[in-house]
Amino acid sequence: MDKSSALEYINQMFPTEASLSGVEPLMQKIHNEIRRVDAGILAAVRQQSSSGTKAKEDLAAATSAVEELMSKIREIKTKAEQSETMVQEICRDIKKLDFAKKHITTTITALHRLTMLVSAVEQLQVMASKRQYKEAAAQLEAVNQLCSHFEAYRDNPKITELREKFKNIKQILKSHVFSDFSSLGTGKEKEETNLLQQLSDACFVVDALEPSVREELVNNFCSRELTSYEQIFEGAELAKLDKTERRYAWIKRRMRTNEEIWKIFPPSWHVPYRLCIQFCKKTRKQLEDILDNLKEKPDVATLLLALQRTLEFEDELAEKFGGGAQGKENRNEIEEFGREDNNSQNVSDIRKKYEKKLAVHQGPETDEKDGIKEMSVPGAGFNFRGIVSSCFEPHLTVYIELEEKTLMENLEKLVQEETWDIDEGSQSNVLSSSMQLFLIIKRSLKRCSALTKNQTLLNLFKVFQRVLKAYATKLLARLPKGGSGFVAAATGMDGQIKTSDKDEKVICYIVNSAEYCHKTSGELAESVQKIIDTQLVDGVDMSEVQDEFSAVITKALVTLVHGLETKFDSEMAAMTRVPWGTLESVGDQSEYVNGINMILTTSIPVLGRLLSPLYFQFFLDKLASSLGPRFYANIFKCKQISETGAQQMLLDTQAVKTILLDIPSLGRQTSGAASYSKFVSREMSKAEALLKVILSPIDSVADTYRALLPEGTPMEFQRILELKGFKKADQQSILDDFNKHGPGITQPSVSPSVPPIASAAPPAPTITSPTVGVMASREDVLTRAAALGRGAATTGFKRFLALTEAAKDRKDGPFRKLFNP
């Protein structure tokens, strides 16, 4: 406690004079505490002093104990060394005796085995000289085992002599065995009854010798057996392709005749199997020479017969020596592609490619091969299939040429006999030539796959591609063609396609047949991929052929649309001949509308029944994209249109629109009716807008044209003035005012889901008007146009004029609400 703190403590303890009376007791208490602390310190010093002395004593005692322990350890070590020396002295003589015993035992065993080896070699020599093969085989095994014990004594002269003697004996046995086997097949086995048993015993000797001896013996036997085969079939008489079957008959007869004799060979030798391998190799070499030396192309029938017999022989060998017969593995795959598939999911998958192809006309919207398992003799590691028949592969070109010629002839015959009609009650609506063609292709594929699954099969697949492309060309050629020549040009029919009711059915049949060919050609490619060699799978592709049939479908549907367009020509011409400028009253729909309705009600039900929903929808879109703009353009071809005529034409326009909207239900296919109806309404609304412009008063015709046809052109506007009956002099002021304010009122354009056909003129670009404020209000123009349009379908023109004039000065009303943006 520092000084200031001490003073503060004292002042705190004795704050007043009266409190000083407690100083003495406090001092007494402090002195007692000091004495207690001093006593504690003294006791601690004494205890520490005594502890230090004790620690020194303990350390000295420990050091003494460690020294004593070390002396005892040295003593024990010394005694251990003495004990070891004593044991070595004791065992020295015993160790010498143990080594002596071991060497004596080894010597006795070696001498005993040497005696046995010498005796066995002598006995084996006697057996070899007497050709006692059965006993010699067992003796060989014994000598081989005894010789293995003397590997460490190879440098010993006696052992070397014995091994050399044993080697000579084995050579003698080998020569005797080979000599005896050379008589097999010469007829001696019939004269000497014990010869077969002797040769059977000799096989045991061969097994006891080196494996190379057995290989040499079997090879010599097979070569000797096939010597006569080579001599017979290398001659000029039998060295011909048409004699191939006799080769296989020879070996089968040979094996059947000698089956009992060849039982002398152990089954593990696989002598018949090895003989057949050598036979196949020699046969292949001879057939290759025959095929290569042919001066002319081989006869196809002879070539295929030889190949067929060769394949049958290979299958027989594969079945005999461990494999199953070939020919059924891929039959199911070949059968698949020729069948009708009514599964809706598969149909939708097939049509995905069509949808991509046909969407171009509608605007932008959206393997292991089962190989044949090799069957071979256990341990032999060989497969007979293809060992001989593969030599025919390079020479099968003539077969492929014949197949192509046959297929093309059948195609021409099918097309010539095609009636281009379907029997009543048929569910497929596919031409018979399409189905017959694939049946012929399937039979051709079966024939070829039974012969080869290599390059020849791929070449045949390419023939299928050419045949199917030719058929697609035949289908295209059957489609109705447009008029041409001087007569067609003079009558205005150049390029137009005329189609009868029968032609329309034929076109539908062609569409369905092309769809069937597209699907079935894909299944054909899949079947070939499953059976062809895996190295050639990548070359199997039908995409080009499928594209050809997709093009046929597209061309057929477009031709169908053009045919209906041609039917509409007379009605469009009748429309322009109506005296629209002199009509006195508005009546029922005109005759040309009835004509259009008659054409559609005659054709559409048949087309809806024959076409699939996908292609019927495509047809409808193309028809609407053609008829809508054509009707619009046909209005401009009329001479003059009065107010009453415009009302009547507006009524006809709405009737045509209703007819077009009813087409999906007429064809009994309403799957895509919503998008189609929207498109028809948009296209026909242009014609309605044009007629509303014609109906508008002279003072507001320009404003109405800008509002209803913002993409119109000055030339089109001038034609509208001509239709209204204005003379050239009267038109100029209106045209000047129209050009001064700009041709159109800006509004967002809506791009159609299906582009107009090529014959329709493309719309002119919209020109933004910079002086919209000086023109009449857009709402007023639309209100008057709406009044005119609605009135044309109800009562006379005077009522609509009254409605129009009444709506000029009103800021609200039913007409204005209808057309508010």
Long-range contacts (C-beta under 8 A, 24 or more apart in sequence): 110-149, 110-150, 110-153, 113-146, 113-149, 113-150, 114-150, 114-158, 114-159, 116-146, 117-143, 117-146, 117-147, 117-150, 117-162, 118-162, 120-146, 121-162, 121-165, 121-166, 121-169, 124-166, 124-169, 125-165, 125-169, 128-169, 128-172, 128-173, 128-176, 129-172, 131-176, 131-180, 131-198, 133-173, 133-177, 133-198, 133-201, 133-202, 133-204, 133-205, 134-201, 134-204, 136-173, 136-205, 137-201, 137-204, 137-205, 137-207, 137-208, 140-170, 140-173, 140-205, 140-208, 140-209, 141-208, 144-208, 170-209, 173-205, 173-209, 174-209, 174-213, 176-202, 177-202, 177-205, 177-206, 177-217, 178-217, 178-220, 181-217, 181-220, 181-221, 182-224, 184-221, 184-261, 185-224, 185-225, 185-258, 185-261, 189-261, 196-261, 196-264, 199-264, 200-264, 203-264, 203-265, 203-266, 203-269, 207-266, 214-269, 218-269, 218-271, 218-274, 219-274, 219-278, 221-271, 221-275, 222-271, 222-274, 222-275, 222-278, 223-278, 225-254, 225-275, 226-275, 226-278, 226-279, 226-282, 229-254, 229-279, 229-282, 230-282, 233-286, 234-286, 239-286, 239-290, 240-290, 241-287, 241-290, 241-291, 241-294, 241-298, 241-302, 241-303, 241-306, 242-302, 242-305, 242-306, 244-287, 244-305, 244-306, 244-309, 244-310, 245-305, 245-306, 245-309, 247-283, 248-309, 248-310, 248-313, 251-276, 251-279, 252-316, 270-377, 270-379, 270-380, 273-321, 273-377, 273-380, 273-382, 276-317, 276-321, 276-384, 277-382, 277-387, 280-314, 280-317, 280-384, 280-387, 280-388, 281-387, 283-388, 284-387, 284-388, 284-390, 284-391, 287-388, 287-391, 287-392, 288-391, 291-391, 291-392, 291-394, 291-395, 297-398, 298-395, 298-398, 300-398, 300-399, 300-402, 303-392, 303-395, 303-396, 303-398, 303-399, 304-399, 304-451, 306-392, 307-389, 307-392, 307-396, 307-451, 307-452, 308-450, 308-451, 310-388, 310-389, 310-392, 311-389, 311-450, 311-451, 313-388, 314-384, 314-385, 314-386, 314-387, 314-388, 314-389, 315-385, 317-384, 318-375, 318-383, 318-384, 318-385, 321-375, 321-376, 321-377, 321-380, 321-384, 322-375, 322-376, 322-377, 322-378, 323-374, 323-375, 323-376, 323-383, 323-384, 323-385, 324-375, 326-372, 326-385, 327-450, 329-370, 329-372, 329-531, 330-370, 330-449, 330-527, 330-530, 330-531, 331-446, 333-370, 333-526, 333-527, 333-530, 333-531, 334-442, 334-445, 334-446, 334-449, 334-527, 334-531, 335-442, 336-523, 336-526, 336-527, 337-438, 337-442, 337-520, 337-523, 337-524, 337-526, 337-527, 338-438, 338-439, 338-442, 338-520, 340-428, 341-519, 347-519, 350-515, 350-518, 350-519, 350-522, 351-515, 351-612, 351-614, 353-518, 353-546, 353-550, 354-515, 354-518, 354-550, 354-553, 354-614, 354-615, 355-614, 357-550, 357-553, 357-554, 358-553, 358-554, 358-557, 358-614, 358-615, 358-618, 361-554, 361-558, 361-618, 361-621, 361-622, 361-754, 362-618, 362-621, 362-753, 362-754, 362-755, 363-752, 363-753, 363-754, 363-755, 365-753, 367-526, 367-529, 367-530, 367-537, 368-534, 369-529, 369-530, 369-531, 369-532, 369-533, 369-534, 369-537, 370-530, 370-531, 371-534, 389-451, 389-452, 390-454, 392-452, 393-452, 393-454, 393-455, 393-456, 396-451, 396-452, 396-456, 396-459, 397-459, 399-448, 399-451, 399-456, 400-456, 400-459, 400-460, 400-463, 403-444, 403-447, 403-448, 403-460, 403-463, 404-463, 404-466, 404-467, 406-444, 407-440, 407-441, 407-444, 407-463, 407-464, 407-467, 408-467, 408-470, 410-437, 410-440, 411-437, 411-467, 411-470, 411-471, 411-474, 415-471, 415-474, 420-478, 420-506, 420-509, 421-505, 421-506, 421-509, 422-509, 428-512, 428-516, 429-508, 429-509, 429-512, 429-610, 430-509, 430-512, 430-513, 430-516, 431-509, 431-510, 431-512, 431-513, 433-471, 433-513, 434-471, 434-513, 434-516, 434-517, 435-516, 437-467, 437-468, 437-471, 438-517, 438-520, 438-524, 441-467, 441-524, 445-524, 445-527, 445-528, 449-531, 453-531, 453-532, 453-533, 454-532, 454-533, 454-536, 455-536, 457-528, 457-531, 457-532, 457-533, 457-536, 458-532, 458-536, 458-539, 458-540, 461-525, 461-528, 461-532, 461-539, 461-540, 464-524, 465-542, 465-544, 465-545, 468-517, 468-521, 468-542, 468-545, 468-548, 468-549, 469-544, 469-545, 469-548, 471-517, 472-514, 472-517, 472-545, 472-548, 472-549, 472-551, 472-552, 475-510, 475-513, 475-514, 475-552, 475-556, 476-551, 476-552, 476-555, 478-506, 478-510, 479-507, 479-510, 479-555, 479-556, 479-559, 480-507, 480-559, 480-563, 482-562, 496-562, 496-565, 496-566, 496-569, 497-559, 497-562, 497-563, 497-566, 498-563, 498-566, 499-559, 499-560, 499-563, 499-564, 499-566, 499-567, 501-602, 501-603, 501-606, 503-563, 504-560, 504-563, 504-603, 504-606, 504-607, 505-606, 505-610, 507-556, 507-557, 507-559, 507-560, 507-563, 508-560, 508-606, 508-607, 508-610, 508-611, 509-610, 510-552, 510-556, 511-552, 511-553, 511-556, 511-557, 511-611, 511-615, 512-610, 512-611, 512-612, 514-549, 514-550, 514-552, 514-553, 514-556, 515-549, 515-553, 515-612, 515-615, 517-549, 518-546, 518-549, 518-550, 518-553, 521-545, 521-546, 521-549, 522-546, 553-615, 557-615, 557-618, 557-619, 557-622, 558-622, 560-607, 560-619, 561-619, 561-622, 561-623, 561-626, 564-599, 564-603, 564-623, 565-626, 565-627, 565-630, 567-599, 567-603, 568-596, 568-599, 568-627, 568-630, 570-595, 571-595, 571-596, 571-599, 572-630, 572-631, 572-634, 575-634, 575-638, 575-652, 576-634, 576-637, 576-638, 576-639, 578-638, 578-645, 579-645, 580-638, 580-639, 580-640, 580-641, 580-642, 580-645, 580-646, 580-648, 580-649, 581-639, 581-640, 581-641, 581-642, 581-645, 581-725, 582-642, 582-645, 583-642, 583-644, 583-645, 583-648, 584-644, 585-644, 585-796, 586-644, 586-647, 586-648, 586-651, 586-792, 586-796, 587-648, 589-651, 589-652, 589-655, 590-648, 590-652, 592-652, 593-652, 593-655, 593-656, 593-659, 596-656, 596-659, 597-659, 600-659, 600-660, 600-663, 600-666, 601-666, 604-663, 604-666, 604-667, 605-666, 605-667, 605-668, 607-667, 608-666, 608-667, 608-668, 608-669, 609-667, 609-668, 611-669, 613-669, 613-671, 613-672, 616-667, 616-669, 617-669, 617-671, 617-672, 617-676, 620-663, 620-664, 620-667, 620-672, 620-676, 621-676, 621-679, 621-754, 622-754, 622-757, 623-663, 624-660, 624-676, 624-679, 624-680, 624-683, 624-754, 625-679, 625-683, 625-752, 625-754, 625-755, 625-756, 625-757, 625-760, 626-757, 626-759, 626-760, 627-656, 627-660, 627-683, 628-660, 628-680, 628-683, 628-684, 628-686, 628-687, 628-756, 629-683, 629-686, 629-756, 629-757, 629-759, 629-760, 629-761, 630-759, 630-760, 631-656, 631-684, 631-687, 632-683, 632-686, 632-687, 632-690, 633-760, 633-761, 635-687, 635-690, 635-691, 635-723, 636-716, 636-719, 636-723, 638-723, 640-722, 640-723, 640-724, 640-725, 641-694, 641-723, 641-724, 642-725, 643-695, 643-797, 644-797, 646-691, 646-694, 646-695, 646-792, 647-695, 647-791, 647-792, 647-797, 648-792, 649-691, 650-688, 650-691, 650-692, 650-695, 650-789, 650-792, 650-793, 651-792, 651-793, 653-684, 653-687, 653-688, 653-691, 654-688, 654-793, 656-684, 657-681, 657-684, 657-688, 660-684, 675-753, 678-753, 679-752, 679-753, 679-754, 682-750, 682-752, 683-752, 688-789, 689-785, 690-720, 691-789, 691-792, 692-785, 692-786, 692-788, 692-789, 693-720, 693-785, 694-720, 694-723, 694-724, 695-785, 695-788, 695-789, 695-792, 695-800, 696-781, 696-784, 696-785, 696-788, 697-784, 697-801, 697-804, 698-724, 698-734, 700-776, 700-780, 700-781, 700-784, 701-734, 702-734, 702-737, 702-738, 702-741, 703-775, 703-776, 703-778, 703-781, 704-781, 704-784, 704-785, 705-738, 706-741, 706-742, 706-743, 706-744, 706-745, 706-769, 706-775, 706-781, 707-745, 707-778, 707-781, 707-782, 707-785, 708-781, 708-782, 708-785, 709-744, 710-744, 710-745, 710-746, 710-747, 710-766, 711-744, 711-749, 711-763, 711-764, 711-765, 711-766, 712-743, 712-744, 712-764, 713-743, 713-764, 714-738, 714-739, 714-743, 717-743, 740-771, 741-769, 741-771, 741-774, 741-775, 742-767, 742-768, 742-769, 742-770, 742-771, 743-767, 744-768, 744-769, 745-769, 745-772, 745-775, 745-778, 746-772, 747-821, 779-816, 779-819, 779-820, 780-807, 780-808, 782-815, 782-816, 782-819, 783-807, 783-813, 783-815, 783-816, 783-819, 784-808, 784-815, 785-819, 786-815, 786-818, 786-819, 787-815
